[in-house]
C-alpha cells in the first residue's frame, strides 16, 4: 500500500497548485494511487480475516466502500465549499498518515 498511498497523497497535495498541467498530473497520480491501493487493501483485509470469514469480510468491506464513496463525495463537497482548495493538502496528510499506518501493520 506504500506506493499507492504516496501516489494518492502527492496527487491530492498537487491539487493545491493552480496550474493546468499540474492538475492533470495530480489526476494521474490519484487514479494510479487508487488503483494500486484499493486492491492491495482488499487483499490484506482478506488475509487478515482468515479463511472461514474471508467472504463475509470482503462483502462487508465492499459495502462499506460503497457507502463511504457516497458519504465521502457529499462531505467532500461540503468541506470544499467551507475550506476551498486548502482541503486538498489536508486530505493529502490524512492519506499519507493512513498509508504509513497501514504499511507498518504486521499481522499477529
N, C-alpha and C positions, 0 to 999 in steps of 0.2 A: 504494500500500500504506500510505500515511501515515495516512489517517483510519481505515482498518480496524485498523491496528496500535495506534493510540492508543486506539481504542474497546476493543480486547481488553485492553490494558494497564490502562486505567481500570476495566474490568469486573472484572478479577482483583484489582486493588487494593481495590475496594469490597467484595469478599467477606470482607475482614478486619473489616468493620464488623458489629456484632451488632444488626442491625435488619431486620425482615422486608421493609419496603418497599425498603430499600437492596439487599437480596439479589435482589429482583425486578428492580430497575434494573440490577444487575450482570449478571443472566442475559440481559437485553435487550441490554446492551452487548456481552457476549461473543458472543451469536448474531449481532448486527449486524457486529461486527468479523470474525468467522469467515466470514460470508457475503460480506463485501467483500474480505477479504484473500486467501482461497484462490483464487478465480477470477483475481484480478489477478496473483497469484504464478504461476499456471499459464500465463497469457498471456505474462508476462515471460520465463518459462523457455522457452516455445515460441519466442519471437522470438530469444532468445539462442542457441538451438540451431542455427539456420539451417534452410533449407527441406529439406535432404536428411536431417536427423536428427530432425525435429520429432516424428514418430510414435514413434520409439524413446525419445526423451526423455520424451514425455508418458506413455507406458506405464510406463517406469521410475519416473517421479515419482508416478504413481497407485499403483503397487505399494509404493513406499517410504512413501507416505502411509498406506496401509492397515496396513502393518507398524508404523509409528510410532504409529498410533491404538491398536493392541493393546498394544504395549510401554508407551506413554505412560499408558494407563489403569492398568496394573498398577503401574508405577513411581510414578505419582501416588498410588495407594492406599498404597503402602509409605511414601512420603515423608510423606503426611498423617498416618499413624499415628505416625511419628517426630517430625515437626515441628509438627503441629497446624495451626491457622489461619495461622501465620506463613509457611506455604508460599505463600499467595496473593500477598503483596507481593513475594516472591522471583520468582514466576512473572511478575508484572507488570513487574518490572525487566528480566528476560530478554526478554520480548516487546517491550518498548519499545526496548531496545538493538537487537534484531533488526530491528525496523521502521525504526529510524534508519539502520542499516547498509544495509538493502535500499533505502531511499529515496535514499541517497547514491550508490548504484551507478550508474555510467554505462558502457554497453557500449562496447568499444573500436572 
